[in-house]
Amino acid sequence: MMGGQSENPELWAFLESLHCGEFLSGTVTAIERFGVFVALDDGPAHPVFPGVGFISCAELSWQRFDAAADVVHVGQRVSCEFLQFDTWNLEARLSLKATQPDPFQVIADSIAVGQQLPGQVTKMIPFGVFVQVADGIEGLIHLRELAWTPVETPSDVVQVGDKITVVVTEIDRERRRIALSRRQGSSAGA
């Protein structure tokens, strides 16, 4: 532990005063493989880290990325949502992606079960394929939904990179999943 309330009273008081959902601004001071440090505009400096704010990689963006530097750069100004007070590291856990619309919810609001969508095969797995139906949004076509006749492997029908038309069979907002079919007119959940 970095030190409790008695060792860093000013920092502890500042972090305790923050409320979940509050927006904080600051400057990106360091990028690590596990996340990003942010020097907040308000509040004291951190005794060890290059910033009191910390954004884990999972909270940087809704989009996939290889490295945090693909999303932000040192010196960049950011506005983030406060998630929690990390009492172990004495830092404000922040979310940059919470300030952006969730692309899954946006697409889920704009499509319906039974709707046809254009897509591109992005990945094949033993039991089906993933198809990108919007920027950063993929749905799964189970093997049984790839063709009207049974197939043994996805490569019997499609290849990565193929552009295909799919039908939405299920939208699961809670689990953030879209189920798809290539069988036009197939029943949902079949």
Accessible surface in RSA format (square Angstrom, percent):
REM  Atomic radii and reference values for relative SASA: ProtOr
REM  Chains: A
REM  Algorithm: Lee & Richards
REM  Probe-radius: 1.40
REM  Slices: 20
REM RES _ NUM      All-atoms   Total-Side   Main-Chain    Non-polar    All polar
REM                ABS   REL    ABS   REL    ABS   REL    ABS   REL    ABS   REL
RES MET A   1   116.94  60.6  64.04  42.4  52.90 126.0  36.34  30.9  80.60 106.8
RES MET A   2    57.14  29.6  32.46  21.5  24.68  58.8  34.72  29.5  22.42  29.7
RES GLY A   3     6.01   7.4   0.00   N/A   6.01   7.4   6.01  16.5   0.00   0.0
RES GLY A   4    21.02  25.9   0.00   N/A  21.02  25.9  14.65  40.2   6.37  14.3
RES GLN A   5   101.97  57.0  97.85  71.5   4.12   9.8  24.29  51.7  77.67  58.9
RES SER A   6   105.55  89.2  73.74  98.4  31.81  73.3  57.75 123.0  47.80  67.0
RES GLU A   7   125.21  71.9  95.13  72.0  30.08  71.6  37.54  72.6  87.66  71.6
RES ASN A   8    27.54  19.0  22.38  21.6   5.16  12.4   6.27  15.1  21.27  20.6
RES PRO A   9    82.86  60.4  78.77  71.8   4.09  14.9  79.54  65.7   3.31  20.6
RES GLU A  10   125.85  72.3 116.38  88.0   9.47  22.6  50.82  98.3  75.03  61.3
RES LEU A  11     5.77   3.2   4.64   3.3   1.14   2.9   4.64   3.3   1.14   3.1
RES TRP A  12    31.16  12.5  31.16  15.1   0.00   0.0  30.84  16.4   0.31   0.5
RES ALA A  13    59.17  54.4  50.48  77.9   8.69  19.8  53.93  75.9   5.24  13.9
RES PHE A  14    31.93  16.0  24.94  15.4   6.99  18.2  30.98  18.8   0.95   2.7
RES LEU A  15     0.95   0.5   0.00   0.0   0.95   2.4   0.00   0.0   0.95   2.6
RES GLU A  16   104.70  60.1  80.08  60.6  24.62  58.6  29.11  56.3  75.60  61.7
RES SER A  17    64.52  54.5  46.44  62.0  18.08  41.7  45.39  96.7  19.13  26.8
RES LEU A  18    17.70   9.9   5.66   4.0  12.04  30.3   5.66   4.0  12.04  32.4
RES HIS A  19   128.67  70.3 125.36  87.1   3.31   8.5  85.40  88.0  43.28  50.4
RES CYS A  20   101.86  77.1  72.17  80.5  29.69  69.8  31.93  80.9  69.93  75.4
RES GLY A  21    31.19  38.5   0.00   N/A  31.19  38.5  20.08  55.1  11.11  24.9
RES GLU A  22    62.70  36.0  51.72  39.1  10.98  26.1  32.84  63.5  29.85  24.4
RES PHE A  23   116.96  58.5  93.86  58.1  23.10  60.1  94.21  57.1  22.74  65.1
RES LEU A  24    18.15  10.1  13.89   9.9   4.25  10.7  16.93  11.9   1.22   3.3
RES SER A  25    44.96  38.0  37.75  50.4   7.21  16.6  13.19  28.1  31.77  44.5
RES GLY A  26     0.34   0.4   0.00   N/A   0.34   0.4   0.00   0.0   0.34   0.8
RES THR A  27    39.38  28.0  39.38  39.9   0.00   0.0  27.28  36.6  12.10  18.3
RES VAL A  28     0.95   0.6   0.00   0.0   0.95   2.3   0.00   0.0   0.95   2.6
RES THR A  29    46.57  33.1  26.54  26.9  20.03  47.7  29.27  39.3  17.30  26.1
RES ALA A  30    17.65  16.2  14.74  22.7   2.91   6.6  17.65  24.9   0.00   0.0
RES ILE A  31    49.14  28.0  23.09  17.2  26.04  62.8  23.09  16.6  26.04  70.7
RES GLU A  32    71.10  40.8  65.36  49.5   5.74  13.7   8.45  16.3  62.66  51.2
RES ARG A  33   216.03  90.7 180.79  92.2  35.24  83.9  84.72 115.8 131.32  79.6
RES PHE A  34   100.02  50.0  86.56  53.6  13.46  35.0  93.45  56.7   6.58  18.8
RES GLY A  35     0.00   0.0   0.00   N/A   0.00   0.0   0.00   0.0   0.00   0.0
RES VAL A  36     0.00   0.0   0.00   0.0   0.00   0.0   0.00   0.0   0.00   0.0
RES PHE A  37    12.04   6.0  12.04   7.5   0.00   0.0  12.04   7.3   0.00   0.0
RES VAL A  38     0.87   0.6   0.87   0.8   0.00   0.0   0.87   0.8   0.00   0.0
RES ALA A  39    38.81  35.7  34.65  53.5   4.16   9.5  36.58  51.5   2.23   5.9
RES LEU A  40    23.27  13.0   3.88   2.8  19.39  48.7   3.88   2.7  19.39  52.2
RES ASP A  41    79.53  55.7  43.81  43.6  35.72  84.5  31.13  73.3  48.40  48.3
RES ASP A  42   102.72  72.0  96.64  96.2   6.09  14.4  25.95  61.1  76.77  76.6
RES GLY A  43    43.57  53.7   0.00   N/A  43.57  53.7  10.90  29.9  32.67  73.2
RES PRO A  44    28.52  20.8  13.18  12.0  15.34  55.8  23.80  19.6   4.72  29.3
RES ALA A  45    90.11  82.9  63.81  98.5  26.30  59.8  72.30 101.8  17.81  47.2
RES HIS A  46    15.91   8.7   0.00   0.0  15.91  40.7   0.21   0.2  15.70  18.3
RES PRO A  47    77.01  56.1  33.53  30.6  43.49 158.1  46.90  38.7  30.11 187.2
RES VAL A  48   101.32  66.7  69.57  63.0  31.76  76.5  74.70  64.9  26.62  72.2
RES PHE A  49    47.21  23.6  39.57  24.5   7.64  19.9  40.04  24.3   7.18  20.5
RES PRO A  50    66.29  48.3  43.15  39.3  23.14  84.1  58.61  48.4   7.68  47.8
RES GLY A  51     4.91   6.0   0.00   N/A   4.91   6.0   4.66  12.8   0.25   0.5
RES VAL A  52     3.69   2.4   3.00   2.7   0.69   1.7   3.00   2.6   0.69   1.9
RES GLY A  53     0.00   0.0   0.00   N/A   0.00   0.0   0.00   0.0   0.00   0.0
RES PHE A  54    11.80   5.9  11.65   7.2   0.15   0.4  11.65   7.1   0.15   0.4
RES ILE A  55     0.00   0.0   0.00   0.0   0.00   0.0   0.00   0.0   0.00   0.0
RES SER A  56    30.85  26.1  29.74  39.7   1.11   2.6  22.65  48.2   8.20  11.5
RES CYS A  57    35.78  27.1  32.78  36.6   3.00   7.0  26.47  67.1   9.31  10.0
RES ALA A  58    72.92  67.0  54.76  84.5  18.17  41.3  68.06  95.8   4.86  12.9
RES GLU A  59    43.45  24.9  43.45  32.9   0.00   0.0   7.02  13.6  36.43  29.7
RES LEU A  60     0.00   0.0   0.00   0.0   0.00   0.0   0.00   0.0   0.00   0.0
RES SER A  61    20.98  17.7  12.38  16.5   8.60  19.8   1.81   3.9  19.17  26.8
RES TRP A  62    71.51  28.7  43.10  20.9  28.41  66.7  44.58  23.8  26.93  43.7
RES GLN A  63    72.35  40.5  67.64  49.4   4.71  11.2  46.36  98.7  25.99  19.7
RES ARG A  64   203.86  85.6 173.59  88.5  30.27  72.1  85.03 116.2 118.83  72.0
RES PHE A  65    60.20  30.1  26.46  16.4  33.74  87.8  35.66  21.6  24.53  70.2
RES ASP A  66   148.94 104.3 110.55 110.0  38.40  90.8  32.13  75.6 116.81 116.5
RES ALA A  67    50.81  46.7  43.95  67.8   6.86  15.6  50.81  71.5   0.00   0.0
RES ALA A  68     4.88   4.5   0.30   0.5   4.58  10.4   0.30   0.4   4.58  12.1
RES ALA A  69    65.88  60.6  45.11  69.6  20.77  47.3  45.20  63.7  20.68  54.8
RES ASP A  70    95.23  66.7  56.03  55.8  39.19  92.7  23.43  55.1  71.80  71.6
RES VAL A  71    44.59  29.3  18.25  16.5  26.35  63.5  23.40  20.3  21.20  57.5
RES VAL A  72     2.64   1.7   0.22   0.2   2.42   5.8   2.47   2.2   0.17   0.5
RES HIS A  73   112.37  61.4 111.64  77.6   0.73   1.9  77.94  80.3  34.43  40.1
RES VAL A  74    89.90  59.2  72.05  65.2  17.85  43.0  72.05  62.6  17.85  48.4
RES GLY A  75    46.40  57.2   0.00   N/A  46.40  57.2  26.34  72.3  20.06  44.9
RES GLN A  76    49.63  27.8  45.39  33.2   4.25  10.1  15.47  32.9  34.16  25.9
RES ARG A  77   136.27  57.2 117.94  60.1  18.33  43.6  71.34  97.5  64.93  39.4
RES VAL A  78    10.33   6.8   1.85   1.7   8.48  20.4   8.85   7.7   1.48   4.0
RES SER A  79    54.41  46.0  47.74  63.7   6.67  15.4  34.22  72.9  20.20  28.3
RES CYS A  80     0.60   0.5   0.60   0.7   0.00   0.0   0.05   0.1   0.55   0.6
RES GLU A  81    38.19  21.9  38.19  28.9   0.00   0.0   0.68   1.3  37.51  30.6
RES PHE A  82     6.95   3.5   6.95   4.3   0.00   0.0   6.95   4.2   0.00   0.0
RES LEU A  83    60.64  33.8  49.47  35.4  11.17  28.1  49.83  35.0  10.82  29.1
RES GLN A  84   103.14  57.7  99.08  72.4   4.06   9.7  26.08  55.5  77.06  58.4
RES PHE A  85    39.85  19.9  22.15  13.7  17.70  46.1  22.15  13.4  17.70  50.7
RES ASP A  86    17.30  12.1  13.71  13.6   3.59   8.5   6.55  15.4  10.75  10.7
RES THR A  87    65.70  46.7  63.40  64.3   2.30   5.5  31.39  42.2  34.32  51.9
RES TRP A  88   157.36  63.1 155.98  75.5   1.38   3.2 130.91  69.8  26.45  42.9
RES ASN A  89    33.46  23.1  33.46  32.3   0.00   0.0   0.03   0.1  33.42  32.3
RES LEU A  90     0.00   0.0   0.00   0.0   0.00   0.0   0.00   0.0   0.00   0.0
RES GLU A  91     4.53   2.6   4.53   3.4   0.00   0.0   0.00   0.0   4.53   3.7
RES ALA A  92     0.00   0.0   0.00   0.0   0.00   0.0   0.00   0.0   0.00   0.0
RES ARG A  93    65.43  27.5  65.43  33.4   0.00   0.0  10.29  14.1  55.14  33.4
RES LEU A  94     1.86   1.0   0.45   0.3   1.40   3.5   0.45   0.3   1.40   3.8
RES SER A  95     0.25   0.2   0.25   0.3   0.00   0.0   0.14   0.3   0.11   0.2
RES LEU A  96    17.82   9.9  17.82  12.8   0.00   0.0  17.82  12.5   0.00   0.0
RES LYS A  97    41.62  20.3  41.62  25.5   0.00   0.0  10.55   9.5  31.07  33.1
RES ALA A  98    41.90  38.5  15.55  24.0  26.36  60.0  21.06  29.7  20.85  55.2
RES THR A  99    55.95  39.8  20.17  20.4  35.79  85.3  20.22  27.2  35.74  54.0
RES GLN A 100    68.55  38.3  59.43  43.4   9.12  21.7  28.96  61.6  39.58  30.0
RES PRO A 101   104.70  76.3  85.61  78.0  19.09  69.4  98.47  81.3   6.24  38.8
RES ASP A 102    24.26  17.0  17.99  17.9   6.26  14.8  11.90  28.0  12.36  12.3
RES PRO A 103    28.51  20.8  22.78  20.8   5.72  20.8  26.50  21.9   2.00  12.4
RES PHE A 104     7.73   3.9   7.73   4.8   0.00   0.0   7.73   4.7   0.00   0.0
RES GLN A 105    54.60  30.5  54.57  39.9   0.03   0.1  35.18  74.9  19.42  14.7
RES VAL A 106    85.81  56.5  81.80  74.1   4.00   9.6  84.25  73.2   1.56   4.2
RES ILE A 107    24.92  14.2  24.26  18.1   0.66   1.6  24.90  17.9   0.02   0.1
RES ALA A 108     4.61   4.2   0.00   0.0   4.61  10.5   0.00   0.0   4.61  12.2
RES ASP A 109   105.17  73.7  71.07  70.7  34.10  80.6  27.85  65.5  77.32  77.1
RES SER A 110    74.81  63.2  43.67  58.3  31.14  71.7  47.30 100.7  27.51  38.5
RES ILE A 111    15.96   9.1   2.92   2.2  13.04  31.4   4.69   3.4  11.26  30.6
RES ALA A 112    57.76  53.1  53.86  83.1   3.90   8.9  57.76  81.3   0.00   0.0
RES VAL A 113    80.30  52.8  55.95  50.7  24.34  58.7  55.95  48.6  24.34  66.0
RES GLY A 114    50.62  62.4   0.00   N/A  50.62  62.4  29.25  80.3  21.37  47.9
RES GLN A 115    68.61  38.4  58.74  42.9   9.87  23.5  30.21  64.3  38.40  29.1
RES GLN A 116   103.10  57.7  85.33  62.4  17.77  42.3  23.23  49.4  79.87  60.6
RES LEU A 117    17.17   9.6  16.19  11.6   0.98   2.5  17.17  12.1   0.00   0.0
RES PRO A 118   106.42  77.6 102.49  93.4   3.93  14.3 103.02  85.1   3.40  21.1
RES GLY A 119    10.61  13.1   0.00   N/A  10.61  13.1   7.26  19.9   3.35   7.5
RES GLN A 120    69.56  38.9  69.27  50.6   0.29   0.7  12.86  27.4  56.70  43.0
RES VAL A 121     1.66   1.1   0.00   0.0   1.66   4.0   0.00   0.0   1.66   4.5
RES THR A 122    46.82  33.3  25.27  25.6  21.55  51.4  28.50  38.3  18.32  27.7
RES LYS A 123   116.65  56.9 114.96  70.5   1.69   4.0  62.58  56.3  54.07  57.6
RES MET A 124    61.93  32.1  39.08  25.9  22.85  54.4  39.26  33.4  22.67  30.0
RES ILE A 125    26.77  15.2  21.42  16.0   5.35  12.9  26.44  19.0   0.33   0.9
RES PRO A 126   116.09  84.6  96.80  88.2  19.29  70.1 107.09  88.4   9.00  55.9
RES PHE A 127   107.45  53.8 105.34  65.2   2.11   5.5 106.96  64.8   0.49   1.4
RES GLY A 128     0.00   0.0   0.00   N/A   0.00   0.0   0.00   0.0   0.00   0.0
RES VAL A 129     0.00   0.0   0.00   0.0   0.00   0.0   0.00   0.0   0.00   0.0
RES PHE A 130    57.52  28.8  57.52  35.6   0.00   0.0  57.52  34.9   0.00   0.0
RES VAL A 131     0.00   0.0   0.00   0.0   0.00   0.0   0.00   0.0   0.00   0.0
RES GLN A 132    67.50  37.7  62.93  46.0   4.57  10.9   4.57   9.7  62.93  47.7
RES VAL A 133    19.68  12.9   0.00   0.0  19.68  47.4   2.40   2.1  17.28  46.9
RES ALA A 134    31.05  28.5  18.03  27.8  13.02  29.6  30.61  43.1   0.44   1.2
RES ASP A 135   114.71  80.4 101.95 101.5  12.77  30.2  38.25  90.0  76.46  76.3
RES GLY A 136    48.61  59.9   0.00   N/A  48.61  59.9  20.62  56.6  27.99  62.7
RES ILE A 137    12.20   6.9  10.88   8.1   1.32   3.2  12.20   8.8   0.00   0.0
RES GLU A 138    46.45  26.7  26.01  19.7  20.45  48.7  10.59  20.5  35.87  29.3
RES GLY A 139     1.68   2.1   0.00   N/A   1.68   2.1   1.68   4.6   0.00   0.0
RES LEU A 140    32.91  18.3  31.59  22.6   1.32   3.3  31.59  22.2   1.32   3.6
RES ILE A 141     0.00   0.0   0.00   0.0   0.00   0.0   0.00   0.0   0.00   0.0
RES HIS A 142    60.81  33.2  60.41  42.0   0.39   1.0  35.93  37.0  24.88  29.0
RES LEU A 143    39.18  21.8  36.79  26.3   2.39   6.0  36.79  25.8   2.39   6.4
RES ARG A 144   141.65  59.5 124.69  63.6  16.96  40.4  72.01  98.4  69.64  42.2
RES GLU A 145     8.52   4.9   8.52   6.4   0.00   0.0   8.48  16.4   0.04   0.0
RES LEU A 146     2.43   1.4   0.00   0.0   2.43   6.1   0.00   0.0   2.43   6.5
RES ALA A 147    26.73  24.6  17.39  26.8   9.34  21.2  23.48  33.1   3.25   8.6
RES TRP A 148   167.13  67.1 142.58  69.0  24.55  57.6 125.23  66.8  41.90  68.0
RES THR A 149    94.47  67.2  92.50  93.8   1.97   4.7  71.23  95.7  23.24  35.1
RES PRO A 150   137.53 100.2 104.97  95.7  32.56 118.4 117.14  96.7  20.39 126.7
RES VAL A 151    32.36  21.3  13.25  12.0  19.11  46.1  18.42  16.0  13.94  37.8
RES GLU A 152   152.18  87.4 132.98 100.6  19.21  45.7  51.07  98.8 101.11  82.6
RES THR A 153    62.32  44.3  62.32  63.2   0.00   0.0  58.93  79.2   3.39   5.1
RES PRO A 154     7.89   5.8   7.89   7.2   0.00   0.0   7.89   6.5   0.00   0.0
RES SER A 155    54.55  46.1  39.73  53.0  14.83  34.2  18.55  39.5  36.01  50.4
RES ASP A 156    92.10  64.5  53.13  52.9  38.96  92.1  21.03  49.5  71.06  70.9
RES VAL A 157    47.04  31.0  17.20  15.6  29.84  71.9  23.07  20.0  23.97  65.0
RES VAL A 158     3.22   2.1   1.47   1.3   1.75   4.2   3.12   2.7   0.10   0.3
RES GLN A 159    90.21  50.4  90.21  65.9   0.00   0.0  46.05  98.0  44.17  33.5
RES VAL A 160    88.23  58.1  65.86  59.6  22.37  53.9  65.86  57.2  22.37  60.7
RES GLY A 161    34.25  42.2   0.00   N/A  34.25  42.2  22.26  61.1  12.00  26.9
RES ASP A 162    52.20  36.6  47.36  47.1   4.84  11.4  13.14  30.9  39.06  39.0
RES LYS A 163   164.39  80.2 135.02  82.8  29.37  69.9 105.11  94.6  59.28  63.1
RES ILE A 164    20.05  11.4   7.90   5.9  12.15  29.3  17.43  12.6   2.62   7.1
RES THR A 165    63.79  45.4  56.99  57.8   6.80  16.2  24.12  32.4  39.67  60.0
RES VAL A 166     0.00   0.0   0.00   0.0   0.00   0.0   0.00   0.0   0.00   0.0
RES VAL A 167     8.74   5.8   8.74   7.9   0.00   0.0   8.74   7.6   0.00   0.0
RES VAL A 168     0.70   0.5   0.00   0.0   0.70   1.7   0.00   0.0   0.70   1.9
RES THR A 169    11.25   8.0   8.09   8.2   3.16   7.5   3.73   5.0   7.52  11.4
RES GLU A 170    85.06  48.8  83.91  63.5   1.14   2.7  25.19  48.7  59.87  48.9
RES ILE A 171    41.99  23.9  17.38  12.9  24.61  59.3  17.38  12.5  24.61  66.8
RES ASP A 172    30.24  21.2  25.44  25.3   4.80  11.4  11.37  26.8  18.87  18.8
RES ARG A 173   105.32  44.2  97.10  49.5   8.22  19.6  53.01  72.4  52.32  31.7
RES GLU A 174   165.98  95.3 132.74 100.4  33.24  79.1  55.78 107.9 110.19  90.0
RES ARG A 175   146.92  61.7 126.47  64.5  20.45  48.7  52.47  71.7  94.45  57.2
RES ARG A 176   100.11  42.0  82.47  42.0  17.64  42.0  46.12  63.0  53.98  32.7
RES ARG A 177   136.47  57.3 132.24  67.4   4.23  10.1  47.07  64.3  89.41  54.2
RES ILE A 178     3.70   2.1   0.00   0.0   3.70   8.9   0.25   0.2   3.45   9.4
RES ALA A 179    28.04  25.8  25.32  39.1   2.72   6.2  26.52  37.3   1.52   4.0
RES LEU A 180     2.31   1.3   0.00   0.0   2.31   5.8   0.00   0.0   2.31   6.2
RES SER A 181     0.00   0.0   0.00   0.0   0.00   0.0   0.00   0.0   0.00   0.0
RES ARG A 182    74.48  31.3  61.54  31.4  12.94  30.8   3.36   4.6  71.12  43.1
RES ARG A 183    45.34  19.0  44.90  22.9   0.44   1.1   0.50   0.7  44.84  27.2
RES GLN A 184    76.84  43.0  68.40  50.0   8.44  20.1  56.38 120.0  20.46  15.5
RES GLY A 185    76.56  94.4   0.00   N/A  76.56  94.4  42.03 115.3  34.53  77.3
RES SER A 186    18.02  15.2   0.33   0.4  17.69  40.8   5.10  10.9  12.92  18.1
RES SER A 187    75.51  63.8  62.06  82.8  13.45  31.0  52.68 112.2  22.83  32.0
RES ALA A 188    61.62  56.7  32.02  49.4  29.60  67.3  32.58  45.9  29.04  76.9
RES GLY A 189    64.29  79.3   0.00   N/A  64.29  79.3  36.02  98.8  28.27  63.3
RES ALA A 190    46.95  43.2  16.78  25.9  30.18  68.6  43.63  61.4   3.33   8.8
END  Absolute sums over single chains surface
CHAIN  1 A    10279.1       7899.0       2380.1       5682.5       4596.6
END  Absolute sums over all chains
TOTAL         10279.1       7899.0       2380.1       5682.5       4596.6
